[in-house]
Amino acid sequence: MPPRDIGLIALVILAWGSNFTAMKLALEEVPPFLMVGLRFAILVPLITVLKRPALPWSRILAVGALINMGQFAFLFAALNAEASAGLASLLIQMQAPLTIALSFLVFGERIRPLQIAGLALALAGLGVFAASSGGNVTGLGLALLLMAALSWACGNLVLKRVGRVDTLALFIWASLVPPLPMLALSVAVEGPAPFATIAAMSAQGWLAVIYVALASTVLGYSIWGALLARHPAALVTPFALLIPVVGVSIAALVLGESLTPRDAIGGAIILAGLALTQMGAKRSR
């Protein structure tokens, strides 16, 4: 892989890893459901410059409902429920073993021995967090993060059936789904004055929301898609294991978060499990 593409991978990992700290900062001013709607409303105007993917509307809407709306509604609620940004960046990666398990159950895809070992390790690491929740992640936060990962994994099953497609365009068009349902849910659950909340946001709050919308979706998916077009997926995707490492590091620098010894052990076990699932997928391919 040429140095230029290594640099692009580093840029994407930085954008996606720092995204969790930006989410935490934005949630200081905006409640979670309103945050989901606002995050994707910012992206909707981009449908005027990106052609709609040649897919049935049902699949675009499914991606929007499961990944754009479901994943982030649970994720933002978890961050609002005292889950730390660093651990959220790690635990959301449970979507990888969940996708493997669901692919086996739904599509009958074969699971390699290395992937089984990876699933077992990831679950063991998750058990460490479940046994010691209350510090960097509460029991409620852990449950919400797992629901976010499950929503992402279910969305991955939809993506498995769309074939080769412009990923950025797909996620931009799928951004049509969250704004109105999330606004309605915010009014029902978080209070009847969402527009007053938006009007009261500070410059830091707006910058955080815009960063979350543009860095993770527009920058991240456009570069990642280009890299996957130039290189085998087995060469590119393992770099995603660096996202939680960057997420934990930036959360420590910006938010002053720190890992407890149990958190560090659980995180290391989960990362080892994710690495094994990647190795098993690579051998399968």
C-alpha positions in Angstrom: 0.0 0.0 0.0 1.5 3.4 -1.0 2.4 5.9 1.7 -0.4 8.2 0.5 -3.1 5.6 1.2 -1.5 4.8 4.6 -1.9 8.5 5.3 -5.6 8.5 4.2 -6.3 5.5 6.4 -4.7 7.4 9.3 -7.0 10.4 8.5 -10.1 8.2 8.6 -9.2 6.5 11.8 -8.5 9.9 13.4 -11.9 11.2 12.2 -13.9 8.2 13.4 -12.0 7.8 16.6 -12.3 11.5 17.6 -16.0 11.4 16.6 -17.0 9.9 20.0 -15.4 12.8 21.9 -17.2 15.3 19.6 -20.5 13.4 20.3 -19.9 13.7 24.1 -19.3 17.5 23.8 -22.4 18.0 21.6 -24.5 16.1 24.1 -23.6 18.6 26.8 -26.0 21.0 25.0 -28.4 18.8 23.0 -30.4 15.8 24.3 -29.7 12.5 22.5 -32.8 12.1 20.2 -32.7 15.7 19.1 -29.0 15.3 18.5 -29.6 12.3 16.1 -32.2 14.3 14.1 -29.9 17.4 13.9 -26.9 15.3 13.0 -28.6 13.9 9.9 -30.6 17.0 9.0 -27.3 18.7 8.3 -26.5 16.0 5.7 -29.9 16.0 3.9 -29.0 19.0 1.5 -26.2 16.8 0.1 -28.7 14.7 -1.8 -28.9 17.5 -4.3 -25.3 16.8 -5.4 -25.1 13.0 -4.9 -27.1 10.7 -7.2 -29.4 8.3 -5.5 -27.9 4.8 -5.5 -29.6 2.3 -7.9 -31.2 0.4 -5.1 -34.8 -0.2 -4.0 -36.1 2.4 -1.6 -36.8 -0.3 0.9 -33.0 -1.0 1.3 -32.1 2.7 1.5 -34.8 3.2 4.2 -33.6 0.1 6.0 -30.0 1.4 6.2 -31.4 4.7 7.4 -33.6 3.1 10.0 -31.0 0.6 11.4 -27.6 2.3 11.0 -28.3 6.0 10.8 -31.2 6.1 13.2 -31.2 3.0 15.4 -27.5 2.9 16.0 -27.0 6.5 16.8 -30.2 6.8 18.9 -28.9 4.1 21.2 -25.3 5.4 21.0 -26.2 8.9 21.9 -28.5 7.7 24.7 -25.6 5.6 26.1 -23.2 8.6 26.1 -25.9 10.6 27.8 -26.3 7.8 30.4 -22.7 8.2 31.6 -20.9 5.9 29.2 -17.5 7.4 28.6 -16.6 8.4 25.0 -13.5 6.2 25.0 -15.3 3.0 26.0 -18.2 3.8 23.7 -15.7 3.8 20.8 -14.6 0.3 21.9 -17.9 -1.3 22.8 -19.7 -0.2 19.7 -17.2 -2.4 17.8 -19.2 -5.4 19.1 -21.1 -4.9 15.8 -18.4 -7.0 14.1 -18.9 -10.3 16.1 -22.7 -9.6 16.1 -22.6 -9.3 12.3 -20.8 -12.6 12.0 -23.3 -14.3 14.3 -26.3 -12.8 12.6 -24.9 -13.7 9.1 -24.7 -17.3 10.3 -28.2 -17.3 11.7 -29.9 -15.5 8.8 -27.9 -16.4 5.8 -26.2 -19.6 6.9 -22.7 -18.2 6.3 -19.9 -20.4 7.6 -18.1 -19.3 10.7 -14.4 -20.2 10.7 -12.7 -21.5 13.9 -10.7 -18.3 14.3 -13.9 -16.3 14.1 -15.5 -18.6 16.8 -12.5 -18.0 19.0 -12.8 -14.2 18.3 -16.5 -14.3 19.2 -15.7 -16.1 22.5 -12.9 -13.7 23.4 -15.1 -10.6 22.6 -17.9 -12.0 24.8 -15.4 -12.7 27.6 -14.2 -9.1 27.4 -17.8 -7.9 27.4 -18.3 -10.0 30.6 -15.6 -8.0 32.3 -17.5 -4.8 31.7 -20.8 -6.3 32.8 -19.2 -7.5 36.0 -17.6 -4.1 36.8 -20.1 -1.6 35.3 -20.6 1.6 37.2 -17.3 3.5 36.5 -16.7 4.4 32.9 -19.9 2.7 31.8 -23.1 2.1 33.8 -25.3 -1.0 33.4 -27.8 1.1 31.4 -25.0 2.6 29.3 -23.6 -0.9 28.5 -27.1 -2.2 27.5 -27.7 0.8 25.2 -24.2 0.4 23.6 -25.0 -3.2 22.9 -28.3 -2.2 21.3 -26.5 0.3 19.2 -24.0 -2.4 18.1 -27.0 -4.7 17.3 -28.7 -2.1 15.2 -25.4 -1.5 13.3 -25.0 -5.3 12.8 -28.6 -5.7 11.5 -27.9 -2.8 9.1 -24.8 -4.7 8.0 -27.0 -7.6 6.9 -28.8 -5.2 4.6 -25.5 -3.9 3.2 -24.4 -7.5 2.5 -27.3 -7.7 0.0 -26.8 -4.3 -1.8 -23.6 -5.3 -3.7 -21.1 -2.7 -4.8 -22.5 0.7 -4.3 -21.3 4.3 -3.6 -21.2 4.1 0.2 -21.2 7.8 0.7 -24.2 8.4 -1.5 -26.1 5.5 0.2 -25.6 6.9 3.7 -26.4 10.5 2.6 -29.7 9.3 1.0 -30.4 7.2 4.1 -30.0 10.4 6.1 -33.5 11.3 5.0 -34.9 8.8 7.6 -33.9 10.0 11.0 -34.7 13.8 11.2 -38.5 13.7 11.5 -38.9 10.6 13.6 -36.2 11.8 16.0 -37.7 15.2 16.2 -41.1 13.7 17.1 -39.5 11.4 19.7 -37.5 14.3 21.1 -40.7 16.4 21.6 -42.5 13.4 23.2 -39.6 12.3 25.5 -37.1 15.1 25.9 -39.4 18.2 26.1 -41.6 20.2 23.8 -39.1 22.9 22.8 -36.5 21.4 20.6 -36.1 24.5 18.5 -35.4 26.6 21.6 -32.7 24.1 22.5 -31.2 24.5 19.1 -31.3 28.3 19.2 -29.5 28.3 22.6 -26.6 26.2 21.3 -23.1 27.7 21.7 -20.5 27.8 19.0 -18.8 24.8 20.6 -22.0 22.9 20.4 -22.6 23.6 16.7 -19.0 22.8 15.9 -19.3 19.5 17.6 -22.5 18.6 15.8 -21.1 19.7 12.4 -17.9 17.7 13.1 -19.9 14.6 14.0 -22.0 14.9 10.8 -19.2 15.8 8.3 -16.1 14.1 9.7 -17.7 10.7 10.3 -20.0 10.5 7.3 -18.7 12.7 4.4 -15.0 12.6 5.1 -14.9 9.1 6.6 -17.0 7.2 4.1 -15.8 8.9 1.0 -12.1 8.1 1.8 -12.9 4.6 3.1 -14.9 3.8 0.0 -12.1 5.0 -2.2 -9.6 2.9 -0.3 -11.7 -0.2 -0.6 -12.0 0.4 -4.4 -8.2 0.4 -4.7 -7.2 -2.3 -2.3 -8.6 -5.7 -1.1 -11.0 -5.4 1.8 -8.8 -7.8 3.8 -6.0 -5.3 3.6 -8.0 -2.2 4.5 -10.6 -3.3 7.1 -8.2 -4.5 9.8 -7.1 -0.9 10.3 -10.6 -0.3 11.8 -9.3 -2.0 15.0 -7.4 1.2 15.6 -10.6 3.2 15.9 -11.2 2.4 19.6 -7.5 2.9 20.4 -7.7 6.4 18.9 -11.1 7.0 20.6 -9.8 6.1 24.0 -6.7 8.3 23.5 -8.5 11.4 22.3 -11.2 11.1 25.0 -8.3 11.0 27.6 -6.7 14.1 26.1 -9.8 16.2 25.5 -12.3 15.0 28.2 -9.8 13.8 30.8 -11.3 10.3 30.8 -9.1 7.5 32.1 -9.5 3.7 32.1 -9.7 1.6 35.2 -7.5 -1.5 35.3 -10.6 -3.7 34.7 -11.6 -1.5 31.7 -8.2 -1.8 30.2 -8.2 -5.6 30.6 -11.8 -5.9 29.2 -10.9 -3.6 26.3 -7.7 -5.6 25.5 -9.7 -8.9 25.5 -12.3 -7.4 23.2 -9.7 -6.0 20.8 -8.0 -9.4 20.7 -11.4 -11.0 19.9 -12.0 -8.5 17.1 -8.5 -9.2 15.7 -9.3 -12.9 15.6 -12.6 -12.3 13.8 -10.8 -10.2 11.2 -8.2 -12.9 10.7 -10.9 -15.5 10.3 -12.7 -13.4 7.8 -9.4 -12.8 5.9 -8.7 -16.6 5.7 -12.3 -17.2 4.5 -11.8 -14.7 1.7 
